[in-house]
Amino acid sequence: MIIFICFLIASVLFSSPNVRGENIDPLTDQSVIDEAWIDYMIKAPAAINLLGQIMVVASAKDISLENNSSNHVYKYIKYPKSFRATLLQISNGIFD
């Protein structure tokens, strides 16, 4: 969830004309505004599709995230012993 939001915010910041210092007149530059929304409408379903594909691959074998980093404290992950549970937490968190 956090990674998805970070990617979405980064794409907004680097593609928004207002951030680059350009002024947008809503009456004359409607196509610029529409292009940004088209990008958002394409990226969100693609990210959800990718998450679904990862969940299908992860259904074959469950791994633990704690094996690689024994001293790391997970701040947002509720069940670091199960990669499947982590993916479900992310997918459920998208809709919250």
FIKOLZA-1660 file (N, C-alpha, C; in steps of 0.1 Angstrom, whole numbers, plus 5000, padded with zeros to 4 digits):
% residues 96
   i   px   py   pz ch aa at
   1 5008 4988 5000  A  M  N
   1 5000 5000 5000  A  M CA
   1 5009 5012 5000  A  M  C
   2 5018 5013 5009  A  I  N
   2 5027 5025 5010  A  I CA
   2 5035 5026 4997  A  I  C
   3 5040 5015 4992  A  I  N
   3 5048 5016 4980  A  I CA
   3 5039 5021 4968  A  I  C
   4 5027 5016 4967  A  F  N
   4 5018 5020 4956  A  F CA
   4 5015 5035 4957  A  F  C
   5 5013 5040 4969  A  I  N
   5 5010 5054 4971  A  I CA
   5 5022 5063 4968  A  I  C
   6 5034 5058 4972  A  C  N
   6 5046 5065 4968  A  C CA
   6 5048 5066 4953  A  C  C
   7 5046 5055 4946  A  F  N
   7 5047 5056 4931  A  F CA
   7 5037 5065 4925  A  F  C
   8 5024 5065 4931  A  L  N
   8 5014 5074 4925  A  L CA
   8 5017 5088 4928  A  L  C
   9 5022 5092 4940  A  I  N
   9 5026 5105 4943  A  I CA
   9 5038 5110 4935  A  I  C
  10 5047 5101 4933  A  A  N
  10 5059 5105 4925  A  A CA
  10 5055 5107 4910  A  A  C
  11 5046 5099 4905  A  S  N
  11 5041 5102 4891  A  S CA
  11 5033 5115 4890  A  S  C
  12 5026 5119 4900  A  V  N
  12 5019 5131 4900  A  V CA
  12 5029 5143 4901  A  V  C
  13 5039 5142 4909  A  L  N
  13 5048 5153 4911  A  L CA
  13 5056 5155 4898  A  L  C
  14 5061 5145 4892  A  F  N
  14 5070 5146 4881  A  F CA
  14 5062 5148 4867  A  F  C
  15 5049 5146 4867  A  S  N
  15 5042 5148 4855  A  S CA
  15 5032 5160 4855  A  S  C
  16 5030 5166 4867  A  S  N
  16 5021 5177 4868  A  S CA
  16 5027 5190 4863  A  S  C
  17 5021 5197 4853  A  P  N
  17 5026 5210 4848  A  P CA
  17 5027 5221 4859  A  P  C
  18 5018 5221 4868  A  N  N
  18 5019 5231 4879  A  N CA
  18 5032 5230 4887  A  N  C
  19 5037 5218 4889  A  V  N
  19 5049 5216 4897  A  V CA
  19 5061 5222 4889  A  V  C
  20 5060 5220 4876  A  R  N
  20 5072 5225 4868  A  R CA
  20 5071 5240 4866  A  R  C
  21 5061 5247 4871  A  G  N
  21 5061 5261 4870  A  G CA
  21 5052 5267 4859  A  G  C
  22 5045 5258 4852  A  E  N
  22 5037 5262 4841  A  E CA
  22 5023 5265 4846  A  E  C
  23 5016 5275 4840  A  N  N
  23 5002 5278 4844  A  N CA
  23 4993 5271 4835  A  N  C
  24 4982 5266 4840  A  I  N
  24 4972 5259 4832  A  I CA
  24 4959 5267 4832  A  I  C
  25 4954 5270 4821  A  D  N
  25 4941 5277 4820  A  D CA
  25 4931 5266 4817  A  D  C
  26 4922 5264 4826  A  P  N
  26 4912 5252 4824  A  P CA
  26 4904 5253 4811  A  P  C
  27 4902 5265 4806  A  L  N
  27 4894 5265 4794  A  L CA
  27 4902 5262 4781  A  L  C
  28 4914 5266 4781  A  T  N
  28 4922 5264 4769  A  T CA
  28 4931 5252 4769  A  T  C
  29 4935 5247 4781  A  D  N
  29 4944 5236 4782  A  D CA
  29 4937 5224 4788  A  D  C
  30 4925 5221 4784  A  Q  N
  30 4918 5209 4789  A  Q CA
  30 4925 5196 4785  A  Q  C
  31 4931 5196 4774  A  S  N
  31 4938 5184 4769  A  S CA
  31 4950 5181 4778  A  S  C
  32 4957 5191 4784  A  V  N
  32 4968 5188 4794  A  V CA
  32 4962 5182 4806  A  V  C
  33 4951 5187 4811  A  I  N
  33 4944 5181 4823  A  I CA
  33 4939 5167 4820  A  I  C
  34 4934 5165 4808  A  D  N
  34 4929 5151 4805  A  D CA
  34 4940 5141 4804  A  D  C
  35 4952 5145 4798  A  E  N
  35 4963 5136 4797  A  E CA
  35 4968 5131 4811  A  E  C
  36 4968 5140 4820  A  A  N
  36 4972 5136 4834  A  A CA
  36 4962 5125 4839  A  A  C
  37 4949 5127 4837  A  W  N
  37 4939 5118 4842  A  W CA
  37 4940 5104 4835  A  W  C
  38 4943 5105 4822  A  I  N
  38 4945 5093 4814  A  I CA
  38 4956 5085 4820  A  I  C
  39 4967 5091 4823  A  D  N
  39 4978 5084 4829  A  D CA
  39 4974 5077 4842  A  D  C
  40 4967 5084 4851  A  Y  N
  40 4963 5079 4863  A  Y CA
  40 4953 5067 4861  A  Y  C
  41 4944 5068 4852  A  M  N
  41 4935 5057 4849  A  M CA
  41 4941 5045 4843  A  M  C
  42 4953 5046 4837  A  I  N
  42 4960 5035 4832  A  I CA
  42 4969 5029 4842  A  I  C
  43 4976 5037 4851  A  K  N
  43 4985 5032 4860  A  K CA
  43 4979 5024 4872  A  K  C
  44 4967 5028 4877  A  A  N
  44 4961 5022 4888  A  A CA
  44 4957 5007 4885  A  A  C
  45 4949 5005 4874  A  P  N
  45 4946 4991 4871  A  P CA
  45 4958 4982 4868  A  P  C
  46 4968 4988 4862  A  A  N
  46 4980 4981 4859  A  A CA
  46 4987 4976 4872  A  A  C
  47 4988 4985 4882  A  A  N
  47 4994 4982 4895  A  A CA
  47 4986 4971 4902  A  A  C
  48 4972 4972 4901  A  I  N
  48 4964 4961 4907  A  I CA
  48 4966 4948 4900  A  I  C
  49 4967 4948 4887  A  N  N
  49 4969 4936 4879  A  N CA
  49 4982 4930 4883  A  N  C
  50 4993 4938 4884  A  L  N
  50 5006 4933 4888  A  L CA
  50 5006 4927 4902  A  L  C
  51 4999 4933 4911  A  L  N
  51 4997 4927 4925  A  L CA
  51 4990 4914 4924  A  L  C
  52 4980 4913 4916  A  G  N
  52 4973 4900 4914  A  G CA
  52 4982 4889 4909  A  G  C
  53 4990 4892 4899  A  Q  N
  53 5000 4883 4894  A  Q CA
  53 5010 4878 4904  A  Q  C
  54 5015 4887 4912  A  I  N
  54 5024 4884 4923  A  I CA
  54 5017 4874 4933  A  I  C
  55 5004 4877 4936  A  M  N
  55 4997 4868 4945  A  M CA
  55 4996 4854 4939  A  M  C
  56 4994 4853 4926  A  V  N
  56 4992 4840 4920  A  V CA
  56 5006 4832 4921  A  V  C
  57 5017 4839 4919  A  V  N
  57 5030 4833 4920  A  V CA
  57 5033 4829 4934  A  V  C
  58 5029 4837 4944  A  A  N
  58 5032 4835 4958  A  A CA
  58 5023 4824 4963  A  A  C
  59 5012 4820 4956  A  S  N
  59 5003 4810 4962  A  S CA
  59 5010 4796 4961  A  S  C
  60 5020 4794 4953  A  A  N
  60 5027 4781 4952  A  A CA
  60 5035 4778 4964  A  A  C
  61 5042 4788 4970  A  K  N
  61 5051 4786 4981  A  K CA
  61 5051 4798 4990  A  K  C
  62 5049 4797 5003  A  D  N
  62 5049 4808 5012  A  D CA
  62 5063 4809 5018  A  D  C
  63 5068 4821 5019  A  I  N
  63 5082 4824 5024  A  I CA
  63 5080 4834 5036  A  I  C
  64 5091 4834 5044  A  S  N
  64 5091 4843 5055  A  S CA
  64 5100 4855 5052  A  S  C
  65 5095 4867 5055  A  L  N
  65 5103 4879 5053  A  L CA
  65 5113 4881 5064  A  L  C
  66 5112 4874 5075  A  E  N
  66 5121 4875 5086  A  E CA
  66 5134 4867 5084  A  E  C
  67 5135 4858 5075  A  N  N
  67 5147 4850 5073  A  N CA
  67 5159 4859 5068  A  N  C
  68 5156 4869 5060  A  N  N
  68 5167 4877 5055  A  N CA
  68 5171 4888 5064  A  N  C
  69 5163 4893 5073  A  S  N
  69 5166 4904 5082  A  S CA
  69 5161 4901 5096  A  S  C
  70 5169 4894 5104  A  S  N
  70 5164 4890 5117  A  S CA
  70 5163 4901 5127  A  S  C
  71 5171 4912 5125  A  N  N
  71 5170 4923 5135  A  N CA
  71 5161 4934 5130  A  N  C
  72 5155 4933 5119  A  H  N
  72 5147 4944 5113  A  H CA
  72 5133 4944 5120  A  H  C
  73 5128 4956 5124  A  V  N
  73 5115 4957 5130  A  V CA
  73 5106 4962 5119  A  V  C
  74 5096 4955 5115  A  Y  N
  74 5086 4959 5105  A  Y CA
  74 5076 4969 5111  A  Y  C
  75 5075 4980 5105  A  K  N
  75 5066 4991 5110  A  K CA
  75 5052 4989 5105  A  K  C
  76 5050 4985 5092  A  Y  N
  76 5037 4985 5087  A  Y CA
  76 5032 4970 5084  A  Y  C
  77 5041 4961 5083  A  I  N
  77 5037 4947 5080  A  I CA
  77 5033 4940 5093  A  I  C
  78 5020 4935 5092  A  K  N
  78 5015 4928 5104  A  K CA
  78 5020 4914 5106  A  K  C
  79 5022 4907 5095  A  Y  N
  79 5026 4893 5096  A  Y CA
  79 5039 4890 5087  A  Y  C
  80 5050 4894 5092  A  P  N
  80 5063 4892 5084  A  P CA
  80 5067 4878 5083  A  P  C
  81 5061 4869 5090  A  K  N
  81 5064 4854 5088  A  K CA
  81 5058 4848 5076  A  K  C
  82 5048 4855 5069  A  S  N
  82 5041 4850 5058  A  S CA
  82 5041 4861 5047  A  S  C
  83 5047 4857 5035  A  F  N
  83 5046 4866 5024  A  F CA
  83 5032 4867 5018  A  F  C
  84 5025 4856 5018  A  R  N
  84 5011 4856 5014  A  R CA
  84 5002 4866 5022  A  R  C
  85 5004 4865 5035  A  A  N
  85 4996 4874 5044  A  A CA
  85 5000 4888 5042  A  A  C
  86 5012 4891 5039  A  T  N
  86 5017 4905 5036  A  T CA
  86 5010 4910 5023  A  T  C
  87 5010 4901 5013  A  L  N
  87 5004 4905 5000  A  L CA
  87 4989 4908 5002  A  L  C
  88 4982 4899 5010  A  L  N
  88 4968 4902 5013  A  L CA
  88 4966 4915 5021  A  L  C
  89 4975 4918 5030  A  Q  N
  89 4974 4930 5037  A  Q CA
  89 4975 4942 5028  A  Q  C
  90 4985 4941 5018  A  I  N
  90 4986 4952 5008  A  I CA
  90 4974 4953 5000  A  I  C
  91 4969 4942 4995  A  S  N
  91 4957 4943 4986  A  S CA
  91 4945 4948 4993  A  S  C
  92 4943 4944 5005  A  N  N
  92 4932 4949 5013  A  N CA
  92 4934 4964 5017  A  N  C
  93 4946 4968 5019  A  G  N
  93 4949 4982 5022  A  G CA
  93 4947 4991 5010  A  G  C
  94 4947 4987 4998  A  I  N
  94 4945 4995 4987  A  I CA
  94 4931 5001 4987  A  I  C
  95 4921 4993 4991  A  F  N
  95 4908 4997 4991  A  F CA
  95 4903 5005 5003  A  F  C
  96 4912 5006 5013  A  D  N
  96 4908 5013 5025  A  D CA
  96 4908 5028 5023  A  D  C
% end
